[in-house]
Amino acid sequence: MEIQILQFFENLRTGFGTACAFVFSLFGETLFLVVLICLLYWIYEKKFGEKLVLTAFSSMTVNSFLKLVIARPRPYTTGKVSRVEIDADPLLSTTELAPLESCPSGHSQMSAGMFFTAAFRYKKWWAWVLFPLLTLGVMWSRLYFGVHYPTDVLLGATLGALFACLWELIYRKFDKQKWYIFGAFALLSIVFTCIFHNNKGMVEICACTVAAAICLPIENKFIKFEDAKGAKNRILRALVGLGCVGAVYCLFSFLPFDFLELLPWKFVKYFLTVSAATLLVPFLFKKLKL
């Protein structure tokens, strides 16, 4: 049944459809979402951005673990369905996907977590129509590309929505304990990384989660930057923030490629990048009075 559904979408592929699927898939891409969440955190609303960070990293910790435990081959590996080959790295790529990490869909889970968190934020009827529809768009794009089964995207979206509900509950009922709860997810990511220590994705999400678990509470206790006021401040914050984080991220490009591919250095790279976004940049905002 799942193969028939994928073949149905395969027969509907067009240039325009591929372009639409590309746009929808961006909402599940780690790099795109990290930049978007950072901008929301720095220039729109600190609390909302913070909640997105906790939802995204805790959710993807579980997603990465489940992918490795389930180890489901992607549908195009069966030869019954082809995939749309896109290589627009670092934005989006379907050619560099791990062949045995089909379930659950990370794109569906990331986007559902983000969009449902946004729906809780706005509490309007249009939000509960628009954001689930956008999640469905991301789910459809992964089927259209032939890189996930329908059950992969359903499980991913369900988990993403559940994590959004979990953090909404924590913020409402257990706000003072949220850092301890997120810290538990960080410890869990370390345990998972020790089990699957040779997996690049697990190492990267562990680095991000651990960095956020350390830096966000420090920022809230000692730096305490506030929401930006005025268009000028927002623009300056975006420039300073993206420049600072981009510089930290790009510093590693000067290392030899073989050296950079070592997993300990991948951990350092992502740990420092998230630390810059959640601690160094807010510190600069305070010092520059932005």
C-alpha positions in Angstrom: 0.0 0.0 0.0 2.8 2.4 0.9 4.6 1.7 -2.3 1.5 2.4 -4.3 1.1 5.8 -2.6 4.7 6.7 -3.4 4.3 5.6 -7.0 1.2 7.8 -7.2 3.2 10.8 -6.2 6.0 9.7 -8.5 3.7 9.8 -11.5 2.6 13.4 -10.6 6.2 14.8 -10.6 6.6 18.0 -12.6 9.1 20.9 -12.5 6.6 23.1 -10.7 5.8 20.3 -8.2 9.5 19.7 -7.5 10.0 23.5 -6.8 7.0 23.5 -4.4 8.3 20.3 -2.6 11.8 22.0 -2.4 10.3 25.0 -0.6 8.2 22.9 1.8 11.2 20.6 2.6 13.2 23.7 3.7 10.9 23.9 6.7 12.3 20.6 7.9 16.0 21.4 7.1 18.2 21.8 10.2 20.2 24.7 8.8 17.2 26.7 7.6 15.3 26.1 10.9 18.3 27.0 13.1 18.7 30.3 11.3 15.0 31.0 11.5 14.8 30.1 15.2 17.9 32.3 15.9 16.3 35.3 14.2 13.0 34.7 16.2 15.0 34.4 19.4 17.1 37.5 18.8 14.8 40.0 17.1 11.1 38.9 17.5 10.4 37.3 20.9 12.9 35.7 23.2 10.6 33.4 25.0 9.1 32.0 21.8 12.5 31.5 20.3 13.7 29.8 23.4 10.7 27.4 23.4 11.4 26.5 19.7 15.0 25.7 20.7 13.9 23.3 23.5 11.3 21.7 21.3 13.5 21.2 18.3 16.6 19.8 20.1 14.8 17.5 22.5 12.6 16.3 19.7 15.5 15.6 17.3 17.4 13.8 20.1 14.6 11.2 20.1 14.3 11.3 16.3 18.0 10.5 15.8 17.9 7.7 18.3 14.7 6.1 16.7 16.2 6.3 13.2 19.2 4.3 14.3 17.2 1.8 16.3 14.5 1.2 13.6 17.1 1.4 10.8 14.4 1.3 8.1 15.7 1.4 4.5 14.5 4.4 2.5 11.9 3.5 -0.2 14.1 4.3 -3.2 16.6 1.6 -2.0 13.9 -1.1 -3.0 14.1 -0.1 -6.6 10.3 0.2 -6.8 10.3 4.0 -6.4 12.8 6.5 -7.7 13.9 9.6 -5.7 14.1 13.2 -6.9 17.8 13.9 -6.8 18.5 17.3 -5.4 22.0 18.5 -4.4 21.6 22.1 -3.2 23.8 21.6 -0.1 23.8 23.2 2.5 20.2 24.2 1.8 18.7 20.8 0.8 20.0 17.5 -0.5 18.4 14.2 -1.2 21.6 12.6 -2.5 23.4 12.5 0.8 20.7 10.9 3.0 21.6 7.9 5.1 19.9 5.0 3.4 18.9 3.2 6.6 17.4 6.2 8.5 14.0 6.5 6.9 11.8 6.2 10.0 10.7 8.5 11.6 11.0 11.4 9.1 13.2 14.1 10.7 11.8 16.8 8.4 8.2 16.0 9.4 9.1 15.9 13.0 11.1 19.2 13.0 8.4 21.1 11.1 5.5 19.8 13.2 7.3 20.7 16.4 8.0 24.2 15.1 4.6 24.8 13.5 2.5 23.5 16.4 4.6 25.5 18.9 3.8 28.6 16.7 0.1 27.6 16.8 0.2 27.5 20.6 1.9 30.9 20.5 -0.7 32.7 18.5 -3.8 31.0 19.8 -5.9 32.0 16.8 -8.1 30.0 14.6 -6.1 30.8 11.5 -2.9 29.5 13.2 -4.6 26.2 13.9 -5.5 26.0 10.2 -2.3 27.4 8.6 0.4 25.7 10.6 -1.0 22.1 10.4 -1.4 22.7 6.6 2.3 23.7 6.4 3.2 20.6 8.3 1.2 18.5 5.8 3.1 20.3 3.0 6.4 19.2 4.5 5.1 15.6 4.9 3.9 15.6 1.2 7.3 16.9 0.0 9.2 13.9 1.6 6.8 11.5 -0.1 7.0 13.4 -3.4 10.8 13.1 -3.3 10.6 9.4 -2.6 12.8 9.5 0.5 10.2 8.4 3.1 7.3 6.1 3.4 3.9 7.4 4.5 4.2 5.8 7.9 7.6 7.6 8.3 6.1 11.0 7.9 3.0 10.2 10.0 5.2 9.1 12.9 7.5 12.0 12.5 4.7 14.6 12.5 3.0 12.9 15.4 6.1 13.0 17.5 6.8 16.6 16.6 3.3 17.7 17.6 3.6 15.7 20.8 6.9 17.5 21.7 5.3 20.8 21.0 2.4 19.8 23.4 5.0 18.6 26.0 6.9 21.9 26.1 3.7 23.9 26.0 2.6 22.0 29.2 6.1 22.4 30.8 6.1 26.2 30.2 2.6 26.5 31.6 2.8 24.2 34.6 6.5 23.6 35.3 8.3 26.7 34.1 10.8 26.8 37.0 11.8 23.2 36.3 12.2 23.5 32.5 16.0 23.7 32.5 16.2 20.5 34.6 13.9 18.8 32.1 15.8 20.0 29.1 19.0 19.0 30.9 17.6 15.5 31.2 17.2 15.5 27.4 20.8 16.6 27.1 22.0 13.8 29.3 19.9 11.4 27.2 21.5 12.7 24.0 24.9 11.9 25.6 23.8 8.4 26.4 22.5 7.9 22.8 25.7 9.3 21.4 27.8 6.8 23.5 25.7 4.0 22.1 25.9 5.2 18.5 29.2 7.0 18.7 30.1 6.5 15.0 26.9 8.3 13.7 27.5 11.9 12.5 23.9 13.0 13.0 23.7 11.7 16.6 27.0 13.6 17.4 25.8 16.8 15.9 22.4 16.8 17.7 24.1 15.9 21.0 26.5 18.9 20.6 23.6 21.2 19.9 21.4 19.9 22.8 24.3 20.0 25.3 25.3 23.5 24.3 21.7 24.8 24.6 21.2 23.1 28.0 24.3 24.8 29.3 24.1 28.3 27.7 20.4 29.1 27.9 20.1 28.9 31.7 23.3 31.0 32.0 21.9 33.6 29.7 18.6 33.7 31.6 20.4 34.1 35.0 23.3 36.5 34.2 22.8 38.2 30.8 19.0 38.6 30.6 18.8 40.3 27.2 15.3 41.6 26.4 13.2 41.6 23.3 14.3 44.1 20.6 12.4 47.4 20.3 12.2 49.2 17.0 13.1 48.2 13.4 16.7 49.6 13.6 17.5 47.5 16.6 16.1 44.4 15.0 18.1 44.9 11.9 21.3 45.5 13.8 20.7 42.4 16.0 20.2 40.3 12.9 23.4 41.5 11.4 25.5 41.1 14.6 23.9 37.7 15.4 24.3 36.2 12.0 27.8 37.6 11.6 29.0 36.3 14.9 27.5 32.8 14.5 28.5 32.6 10.8 32.1 33.5 11.8 32.2 30.8 14.4 30.8 28.2 12.0 33.0 29.2 9.1 36.2 29.1 11.3 36.1 25.4 11.0 36.3 25.5 7.2 40.0 26.5 7.6 40.7 23.1 9.1 41.8 20.3 6.7 38.8 18.4 5.4 39.9 15.0 6.8 40.5 16.5 10.2 37.2 18.3 10.2 35.4 15.0 9.4 36.6 13.5 12.7 33.5 13.2 14.9 35.0 14.9 18.0 35.6 18.0 15.9 32.1 17.9 14.6 30.9 17.9 18.2 33.1 21.0 19.0 32.0 22.8 15.8 28.3 22.5 16.6 28.7 23.0 20.3 30.5 26.3 19.8 28.1 27.4 17.1 25.0 26.9 19.3 26.9 28.4 22.3 27.6 31.5 20.2 24.0 31.8 19.2 22.6 31.4 22.7 25.2 33.0 24.9 27.8 35.1 23.0 25.3 36.9 20.8 23.0 37.9 23.7 26.1 39.1 25.6 27.0 41.3 22.6 23.4 42.7 22.5 23.8 43.8 26.1 27.2 45.3 25.6 26.2 47.1 22.4 22.9 48.2 23.9 20.9 46.7 21.1 
